[in-house]
């Protein structure tokens, strides 16, 4: 099975949550497939390149820099697919990277508009 064709991906067809249709989100969404997860883990840079990620986006992905991926337009639910490949919780990893508690990082994401306060 090949990775989803990034030119035909429509997030409203694949998810009930509207997500900005950008290369980073399309790539992360493709990781729902176990075959795509295997391909990503084998060659992450090449996998990112196949989805048209910029160098900056690819570095953020390969560094698992949660906050940077959010700043680059990554959607939190899509990024969770990526971090789960490594058995990591998105909030926990982001909090650790920012030197914050999980509650502080969660509050920061709300303030910056990445997630709602609900």
The 8 nearest C-alpha neighbors of each residue, nearest first, counted from 0:
[[1, 34, 2, 35, 3, 32, 33, 38],
 [2, 0, 3, 35, 34, 4, 38, 32],
 [1, 3, 35, 4, 29, 0, 34, 5],
 [4, 2, 5, 29, 1, 8, 7, 25],
 [3, 5, 6, 7, 2, 8, 50, 1],
 [6, 4, 8, 7, 3, 50, 25, 22],
 [5, 7, 4, 8, 3, 9, 50, 22],
 [8, 6, 5, 4, 9, 3, 10, 25],
 [9, 7, 5, 6, 10, 4, 25, 3],
 [8, 10, 11, 12, 7, 13, 20, 25],
 [11, 9, 13, 12, 14, 18, 8, 17],
 [10, 12, 14, 9, 13, 17, 15, 16],
 [11, 13, 10, 9, 14, 15, 8, 17],
 [14, 12, 10, 11, 9, 15, 8, 16],
 [15, 13, 16, 11, 10, 12, 17, 18],
 [14, 16, 11, 17, 13, 12, 10, 18],
 [17, 15, 14, 18, 11, 10, 13, 76],
 [18, 16, 11, 15, 10, 19, 14, 20],
 [19, 17, 20, 16, 10, 74, 24, 11],
 [18, 20, 21, 17, 24, 74, 72, 10],
 [19, 21, 18, 24, 25, 10, 22, 9],
 [20, 22, 24, 23, 19, 25, 72, 73],
 [21, 23, 25, 24, 52, 50, 51, 26],
 [22, 24, 26, 25, 21, 73, 27, 52],
 [23, 25, 27, 26, 21, 22, 73, 77],
 [26, 24, 22, 28, 27, 23, 21, 29],
 [25, 27, 29, 23, 24, 28, 50, 22],
 [26, 28, 24, 77, 29, 30, 25, 81],
 [29, 27, 25, 30, 26, 77, 24, 31],
 [30, 28, 26, 31, 27, 3, 25, 32],
 [31, 29, 36, 32, 28, 27, 35, 80],
 [30, 32, 29, 28, 33, 80, 36, 35],
 [33, 31, 30, 35, 34, 29, 36, 2],
 [32, 34, 36, 35, 37, 31, 30, 38],
 [35, 33, 37, 32, 36, 38, 0, 1],
 [34, 36, 38, 32, 37, 33, 30, 2],
 [37, 35, 33, 39, 30, 34, 38, 40],
 [36, 38, 34, 40, 35, 39, 33, 41],
 [39, 37, 35, 41, 36, 40, 34, 42],
 [40, 38, 43, 36, 42, 41, 37, 46],
 [39, 41, 37, 38, 42, 43, 36, 84],
 [40, 42, 38, 39, 37, 43, 36, 46],
 [41, 43, 39, 45, 40, 44, 46, 38],
 [44, 42, 39, 46, 45, 40, 47, 41],
 [45, 43, 47, 46, 42, 48, 57, 61],
 [44, 46, 48, 47, 42, 43, 49, 39],
 [45, 47, 43, 49, 48, 44, 39, 42],
 [48, 46, 44, 50, 45, 49, 52, 57],
 [47, 49, 45, 51, 50, 46, 52, 44],
 [50, 48, 46, 47, 51, 45, 52, 5],
 [51, 49, 47, 48, 52, 22, 26, 5],
 [50, 52, 48, 49, 22, 53, 47, 5],
 [53, 51, 47, 48, 56, 22, 50, 57],
 [52, 54, 56, 55, 57, 51, 48, 47],
 [53, 55, 57, 56, 58, 52, 48, 59],
 [54, 56, 58, 53, 57, 59, 52, 71],
 [57, 55, 59, 53, 58, 54, 52, 60],
 [56, 58, 54, 60, 59, 55, 52, 47],
 [59, 57, 61, 55, 60, 56, 62, 54],
 [58, 60, 64, 56, 62, 57, 61, 63],
 [61, 59, 63, 57, 58, 62, 56, 64],
 [60, 62, 58, 63, 59, 57, 43, 44],
 [61, 63, 59, 64, 60, 58, 57, 65],
 [64, 62, 60, 61, 59, 65, 82, 68],
 [65, 63, 59, 62, 67, 66, 68, 60],
 [66, 64, 68, 93, 67, 63, 69, 89],
 [65, 67, 69, 68, 64, 70, 93, 97],
 [68, 66, 70, 69, 64, 65, 59, 71],
 [67, 69, 71, 65, 73, 70, 66, 59],
 [70, 68, 73, 66, 72, 67, 71, 65],
 [71, 69, 67, 68, 72, 66, 73, 65],
 [72, 70, 68, 69, 73, 67, 56, 23],
 [73, 71, 69, 70, 74, 68, 23, 19],
 [72, 74, 69, 68, 24, 71, 23, 75],
 [75, 73, 77, 76, 78, 72, 69, 24],
 [74, 76, 78, 77, 79, 73, 69, 113],
 [77, 75, 79, 78, 74, 80, 73, 28],
 [76, 78, 74, 27, 79, 80, 75, 28],
 [77, 79, 75, 81, 80, 76, 74, 27],
 [78, 80, 82, 76, 81, 77, 89, 83],
 [81, 79, 83, 78, 77, 82, 27, 30],
 [80, 82, 78, 79, 83, 84, 27, 30],
 [81, 83, 79, 87, 84, 85, 80, 89],
 [82, 84, 86, 85, 87, 80, 81, 79],
 [85, 83, 82, 86, 81, 80, 36, 87],
 [86, 84, 83, 87, 82, 81, 88, 40],
 [87, 85, 83, 84, 82, 88, 81, 89],
 [88, 86, 83, 82, 85, 89, 92, 84],
 [87, 89, 91, 90, 92, 83, 82, 86],
 [88, 90, 92, 91, 79, 93, 82, 87],
 [91, 89, 93, 92, 88, 94, 101, 105],
 [92, 90, 94, 88, 93, 89, 101, 95],
 [91, 93, 95, 89, 94, 90, 88, 96],
 [94, 92, 96, 90, 65, 95, 91, 89],
 [95, 93, 99, 104, 97, 91, 101, 92],
 [94, 96, 98, 92, 93, 97, 99, 91],
 [97, 95, 93, 94, 98, 92, 64, 99],
 [96, 98, 94, 99, 95, 93, 104, 66],
 [99, 97, 95, 96, 94, 100, 93, 104],
 [100, 98, 94, 97, 103, 104, 95, 101],
 [99, 101, 103, 102, 94, 104, 98, 95],
 [100, 102, 104, 94, 103, 91, 105, 90],
 [103, 101, 105, 100, 104, 106, 99, 94],
 [102, 104, 100, 106, 105, 101, 99, 107],
 [105, 103, 107, 101, 94, 106, 102, 99],
 [106, 104, 102, 108, 107, 103, 101, 109],
 [105, 107, 109, 103, 104, 108, 102, 110],
 [106, 108, 104, 110, 109, 105, 111, 103],
 [109, 107, 111, 105, 113, 106, 110, 114],
 [108, 110, 106, 112, 114, 107, 111, 115],
 [111, 109, 107, 112, 108, 106, 113, 114],
 [112, 110, 108, 109, 113, 107, 114, 106],
 [111, 113, 109, 110, 114, 108, 115, 107],
 [114, 112, 108, 111, 109, 115, 75, 69],
 [115, 113, 109, 112, 108, 116, 75, 111],
 [114, 116, 117, 109, 112, 113, 108, 110],
 [115, 117, 109, 114, 106, 110, 112, 108],
 [116, 115, 114, 109, 106, 105, 112, 113]]
